[in-house]
């Protein structure tokens, strides 16, 4: 076979390989190394803490997964609502929220809950133990969550000042004694 023909075939083969790689690249690049649609995005490092502004708004950390960002955004929407016994259970949008209604609201926004749960139901939600980004603490009479290091709670327990009743972001921790500790199974 003449040398020119062999080089032509080699060049054609190289061109075909290059073309197939170029066509495959956009498919691989669609996810950018992150999860496929419908899956949770991996985080680049260990969870960082959200920041709390002087107005009581939480700012998600830059490496927070989409579910965590949605939960924080939802909490910010209702953070000034008053405490209302049963609030957030008949409808996601309410004039006030009780403890489990507020926790259910942020979990729903994060696509972790379809219908509101009372605190007893939240005792069985998800999986046992602390989560890396979102942890729910529930007992028969109260529920709260810790999201990206901030406490989402209707109770001002351990707060140096009363920042109001109803759902609020809290800097302080509270004892988990007497609570079931739960987390989302995929986060």
N, C-alpha and C positions, 0 to 999 in steps of 0.2 A: 504494500500500500504506500502511495507517495506520502512524503513527510507533510506536505501541505494539507492533505485530507485528514491525517491523524490530528494535526493541530486544530483544524476546523472542528472536528468532533469533540476534542478536549475543550475547546473554547465554548462550544454549544452546551456541553455537559456542565461546565462551570456556570454558564449563563442561566441554565435551567435551575441549578442548585441555588444560585443567588436569588433568582426570581421567587422560588418557593419559600426561601427564608424571608424575603421581603413581604410576601403575602401572609406568612404565618406571624410575623412580628406584630401587626396590629392586634391580632387576636390575643396574643400573650400580653400585649401592653394595655389592653382594655382594663384589666384589673390592676395594673401598676404594681403587681406583687401583693395586692391586697385580696381579700376574700371575694368570691364570686357574688353576684347579686343574690340577696336573701341570706347570705352567711354573715357572721360577725367579722368585722375587720380586726386583724391582729394589731396589737399595740407595739410601738417601737421600743418600749422599755417598760419598766415597772410603773405602776400607776402613780401619777403625780396628784397633788391636791388641788382642788378648785379654790379659787380666791373668792372672798366675800367682800363686796364693796360697802362703803359707809351707808348706802341706801338699802342694804339688805339683799342685793341681787348677787347671785352666784355666777362666777365666770368659769366655764369648764377649762381644764388644763389642755394644752395643745395636743397631747398624745391620747386624749380620751376617745374611746370607741364611739361610733355614731349613736348607739343606744344610750350611752351615758350623757352625751350632749343633749339628746332629745329629752331625757329625764330632767336634766338641769333646766333646760328651757321651759319645760312644763311647770316645774316648781316655781320658776320666776314669774310665770303668768298668774299664779294664784297665791303668791307669797304674802299678799296684803289682805287676803280674805279673812273674815272673822271665823272663829270656831263656831260650828253649828252641829249639834248632835245629829247624826244621821246624814250630814251633808256630804255629797259626793257619791251617795249610794244609789239614789233613784235616777240620777243623770250625771254624766261626766261634768257638765257645766252646772254649777250651783252658786248660790249666793253666799255660801260658807261651806267649810269642810270640817269633818271630825278627823281624828287621827288616822284611822284606817282609810277613810275616803281620800285624804291627802296623799297617803302612801300609794293607794291604788291608782290615783290620778297620774303620778309620775311613772309608775310601772306600766300603765297603759300607754302613755306617750312613748315609752321606750320599747313598746311592742313586746312586753313581757307578761301582759295580763289582758284578758278580753273583757271580763266583767269585774266590777268592784267587789272586793272581799272585806268582810268585817275582820277585826283583829284575830278572832279565832281561826278564820280561814287562812289568814296570812301566816299563822303558826305552821301550816302545812304546805305553803306555797314553795315552789322551787326545790332546792336541795338543802340538806343540813349543812351548817357551818358558815363561816365568813366568806364573802366574795372578795375578789380583788378590787372591784370597782363599786359594786352596789351590794349592800348587806341590809336585810330587813330584820328588825327585832320586833317580836310580837308575843303578847301573852293574852289571856282572855279579855283583858280590859283596856289594853293600850298597844299601839304600834308606832314605830318610827323607823327611819332608814338612815343609813350613812351612805352618801353618794360622793365619790371622789374626795373623801375625807371630811365632808361637811355633814352635819346632822340635819336631817329634814324631819321636823317634829312640830307638833302643835303645843307641846309643853315647854315651858321656859326653865325646866329643871337645870340647875347648875349655871344658869345665866347670871352674870353680875348685875344685870338690869332687866327689867321686863320689857321685852321688845314686842309685846302684844300677844294676844291669844290667837290661835289659828295657825295655819301652816307657815312656818318660817324656817330659813336657813339658820343654823346655830353653829358657832365656832366651838363651843364646849362639848365635851363628851359626857355621856351618862353611863351609869353602871348597867351592864347587860344581865345582871343577876335577876333571875325570874323570867327571863325572856327566851323564847325559842329563836335561834339565830339561823337565818335562811339566806340563800343566794340563788341567783339565776343560773340555770344549768349550763348555759353556753358562754358565759362571760367570765 
